[in-house]
Amino acid sequence: MRSKTTAGTTGYVANWVVTVGENEQAATPTVTSLSEATIVLDPGHGGNDTGAIGNNGTYEKTIALKTAAAIKAQIETTGAKVIMTRTDDSYIGLATRANSTNKHGADAFLSIHFDSTEEPNTASGTSTYYYNDNDQDFATTLNTQLETSMPLENHGIKYGDFQVLRENTAPALLLELGYINNGYDETTIDTDDYRQKVAQAVTNGLINYYAN
Ligand SMILES: [Zn+2]
């Protein structure tokens, strides 16, 4: 996902700006263990929407799906239920993705993306985006795991006005897991080793989030 509009910025949304109903969500987790939770994983893009394209022609939509599948497998080892917004190369609208937590009564939503810049090879690393103020602790808890175990630089948590987060009724984060149009990142992120590290970090982050 291109994050030009929000990249590098931090911010907050005043409570009175948030439409009650659209963004109503609990400030604390609804379950006390990941094993009891239902997690929605949202591989970004799909179908005609390729997402960003790497220097070597890697499609963001392809590695987002592969990465989400690895995360799903790891989360499921805890006994948690995982729902994917797409399991193949199909186009799913953003509103449908956001509504999937509501539809399935899910406890959290994680959207999986890879970053890009206008000019190739000008940025590297991972970022964790939240929209709702209530999700800052969730973002920090999850990002701490990414920071300690991922091989790419960690840019911390950031506010991001993304529709899949904004219209979500559950705690929701969007992970940008490396720059697809950075030569080093591109060769790093499309590997089983990287996917396993992401899967373990996300799972550990969720375990800690629900345990707190
Ligand atoms: Zn994306």
Residues whose N, C-alpha, C, O or C-beta is under 5 A from the ligand:
A	BS01	ZN	M1 R2 G44 G51 H113 F114
